[in-house]
Amino acid sequence: MQAPSPSPPFLPFARPDIGDAEINAVGAAMRSGWVTTGPKTKEFEQAFTDYLGGQGLQSVAVNSATAGLHLALEALGLGPGDEVIAPTLTFTATVEVVRYLGADPILVDVDPVTLNIDPVKIRAAITPRTKAIMPVHYGGLACDMDAILAIAQEHGLKVVEDAAHALPTTWCGTLVGQLQSDVTVFSFYANKTITTGEGGMAVTRDPALAQRMRVMRLHGMNRDAFDRFTSKTPAWYYEVVAPGFKYNMTDVAAAMGVEQLARLPQFVERRQHLAARYHEQLASLPLTLPAIAPPGDTHAWHLYVIRLKEGAAVTRDAVIQGLSDRGIGTSVHYVPLHRHPYWRDRYQLTPAMFPQADAAYQAMISIPLFTAMTDADQDRVIHALHEVLG
Ligand SMILES: *Cc1c(COP(=O)(O)O)cnc(C)c1O
């Protein structure tokens, strides 16, 4: 991806961890004669449900988390005039899907410690039009789901979790995906904790929602191609029951997903090891380190986001430059939505309306954290930060 550079080699901020198991499985899927949604996709959905603990859950594989979020809100019946509460500190995909349906996202501020949506701000944003809440488990740390689910119940609101960062994340010992929200959506984009290149999974315990999402992910047809191919009834017959989308996952992608999911326990361990080392080795620097999970809970550590403390001798941008000069890639998660022209102008948003997210944005850097990096790679990052900030 990056141009070759003199030693030391460029260390990207993220890189997928793909081995022979994935490559062989993809090859087998390609040779199988069934490359689109078929047996591998079903296998991946079942493996995903089993990973989350099975009972009562259904997993619907799609070609992105964005597609999954769209299907979730569509299945919940969201439409023009409806409002959905979401954090400003997220990727635009979380709320662009609200606009697909003609509804309006109501952006709110985050908690300054966790950088997750602030339940107090959710309460303050509820109007008679509010239909749903979309928590985002920022970086892989669970939102306060007890508070969010209580607010939802009190006001009769739906909850769709954007769990793009949260595989695996627990809240009070329960895996995200198993909580009492309506739909939880995971991402398998290239830099997420497991990847299928592009892909996502929508998980629900409501059979009607699962059924609607399955129909709408493939043109609103009541039978998919694999179903027709393998069924005893005439193969050519199907009915279109709605103007659906083209959001199905391919078997090529699902083959990769099955192998990545099998490696997830090792991936988690590696990410936790790296996060713990950063925590230890960066503690003396003028940085706010990312919040850790409560005792007994799992942080997925999709991201490791450091924040420069107020009054630090260097600027955030100078730190990014200093790391870049030393061959280290970084990112910023995120330019908050209230600063992007579309959201800012459409809803007349200003930074002053989101003081916590805005201050965090101005101070934050995502530093390299991926399973394929070595401890020596990480030592370079640590050393560089000590040089730049020391
Ligand atoms: C990656 C991401 C998405 C979108 O995932 P895709 O699979 O790329 O559609 C949505 N929300 C958040 C918070 C993300 O990080």
The ligand as a Tripos MOL2 file, in Angstrom:
@<TRIPOS>MOLECULE
LIG
   15    15     1     0     0
SMALL
NO_CHARGES

@<TRIPOS>ATOM
      1 C1        -15.9460    0.6990    9.8130 C.3       1 LIG1
      2 C2        -17.1330    1.3630   10.4480 C.ar      1 LIG1
      3 C3        -18.4030    1.3310    9.8740 C.ar      1 LIG1
      4 C4        -18.6600    0.8400    8.4880 C.3       1 LIG1
      5 O1        -18.2450   -0.4450    8.2730 O.3       1 LIG1
      6 P1        -18.2290   -0.9860    6.7570 P.3       1 LIG1
      7 O2        -18.1490   -2.4680    6.9520 O.co2     1 LIG1
      8 O3        -17.0020   -0.4130    6.1280 O.co2     1 LIG1
      9 O4        -19.4700   -0.5450    6.1030 O.co2     1 LIG1
     10 C5        -19.4700    1.8400   10.5810 C.ar      1 LIG1
     11 N1        -19.2970    2.4080   11.7820 N.ar      1 LIG1
     12 C6        -18.0840    2.4940   12.3590 C.ar      1 LIG1
     13 C7        -17.9710    3.1090   13.7140 C.3       1 LIG1
     14 C8        -16.9600    1.9870   11.7060 C.ar      1 LIG1
     15 O5        -15.7510    2.1060   12.2640 O.3       1 LIG1
@<TRIPOS>BOND
     1     1     2 1
     2     2     3 ar
     3     2    14 ar
     4     3     4 1
     5     3    10 ar
     6     4     5 1
     7     5     6 1
     8     6     7 2
     9     6     8 1
    10     6     9 1
    11    10    11 ar
    12    11    12 ar
    13    12    13 1
    14    12    14 ar
    15    14    15 1
@<TRIPOS>SUBSTRUCTURE
     1 LIG1         1 GROUP 0 **** ****
